[in-house]
Amino acid sequence: MSASVTARTSSVDIGQILDDGPWTSLQKVVVVLAALSIVADGFDGQLIGYAIPSLIREWGVTRGDFAPVVASGLIGMGLGSAFAGLFADRFGRRLAVIGSIILFSVATCCIGFAANLWQIALIRFIAGLGIGGALPTSTTVTAEFTPLRSRTLAITATIVCVPFGGMLAGLFAGYVLPAFGWRGLFWIGGSLPLILAAILLFKLPESPRFLAHHHARWPELTRLLGRMSRPVPADASFFDSREVDVAENAGFRALFQQGRKIDTLALWIACFATLLAVYSAFSWLPTMLTNEGLSPAVAGSGLTAYNLGGVVGAMLCAYAITRFGSRWPLAIFSAGGALSAFLLMTLKPTESTDLLIFGVGVHGLFVTTVQCIIYSLCANVYPTNVRATGTAATLAVGRLGAILSAFAGAAMITAGGAFSYFALLGVAMVVALIALWTVRNQIVPVNKAQQKRPYDAQLSTST
């Protein structure tokens, strides 16, 4: 009798008490810190765009001369996403997040000392490593600190901080550029995230799910669970009933093992297609609208409508997924992205300007939402040992779509103007729709996930 009681007392199902337990103040603070990391990511990531006009005037270069600068940053983001995931799964999410922020902050400051475009391109590549690494590791932190019932909503709210950071960068540049020039923009803008890195160094705990997979750190996990209103015995051992076991340090190979091969490939294709569409908008939408005869101010409002639509749509879709699961909401939003693009092909920008801008906002609502939810799907597909690696690999492949957009968007506008441009966006979302439909390990509705043994019952067996 005493032996069985001892066994029950020392064995704790970390997956169940995290998934089904309360969402405490400490956990919410961690999610906010992760979101701030993404804000900093979007902020520093988009500063270069606001500095380019000043650099063109001061150095007497053309927009085309900045192609290597833009491309080098995107390549750095892709590599940073891949390596940061491997690092996070090996050494911890906390170090990966903080290290990524420090890297892109210092590199951004260094751009202010650059003497030519090639120096900026090199430094921008280094900054891209950090910018690319922050996104998958921060979303992994959010996923592993949030109960299952709120996970999709929390991850989505974290991801939409990227365009929010970009909006802050625009406001910041409006004040700093006239006063301090483009060098001051990078010096000051790069320094601000270092303050956040210092805060994270003292306030951001390691992921409890990561700690559970490292026996030597179980005492640290025990103390952390106490702070999260989940007290466990000092001699507790931990297991995770919610995940398929993955060998320690399995790394990249695990993404294709234990039935994950199809899901991994489908997520890669979906992220590639979605980021092709998203970055075609970020890079070329204002140019395309200007090319069609609209004023720069109206062309800029198109991108604003695109971003705002995405924020609204992402939160609506996240709520729908908690009620209905991910398969049908993702299918509907992917189809909406394709259909809206094909309908936009029928409009003449100078004759239906208001309707066109509205349609671009609707298109952004669908496409940006799909991009955001893909990260939640990654958190659902991959277990703890390879979650950061899986998310980062998906984003790294997606960055290839972003790089392709730099060439494909320009080619479509040159070939057929708005008609060909929107055709590219529509086809990309059809590909995303097919890929996401083939993902087998979809997010289930919260009410179905909660039909498992309740959290209170787990607590009663561990105390």
HELIX and SHEET records of a PDB file:
HELIX    1   1 SER A    2  SER A   10  1                                   9    
HELIX    2   2 ILE A   14  ASP A   19  1                                   6    
HELIX    3   3 SER A   25  TRP A   59  1                                  35    
HELIX    4   4 ARG A   63  PHE A   66  5                                   4    
HELIX    5   5 ALA A   67  PHE A   91  1                                  25    
HELIX    6   6 ARG A   93  ILE A  111  1                                  19    
HELIX    7   7 LEU A  117  PHE A  145  1                                  29    
HELIX    8   8 LEU A  148  ILE A  159  1                                  12    
HELIX    9   9 CYS A  161  LYS A  203  1                                  43    
HELIX   10  10 PRO A  208  ALA A  212  1                                   5    
HELIX   11  11 HIS A  215  ARG A  217  5                                   3    
HELIX   12  12 TRP A  218  ARG A  227  1                                  10    
HELIX   13  13 GLY A  251  PHE A  256  5                                   6    
HELIX   14  14 LYS A  261  ASN A  291  1                                  31    
HELIX   15  15 PRO A  296  PHE A  324  1                                  29    
HELIX   16  16 ARG A  327  LEU A  344  1                                  18    
HELIX   17  17 THR A  353  VAL A  381  1                                  29    
HELIX   18  18 THR A  384  TRP A  437  1                                  54    
HELIX   19  19 VAL A  446  ALA A  449  1                                   4    
HELIX   20  20 TYR A  455  SER A  462  1                                   8    
SHEET    1   A 2 SER A  11  ASP A  13  0                                        
SHEET    2   A 2 SER A 237  PHE A 239  1                                        
END                                                                             
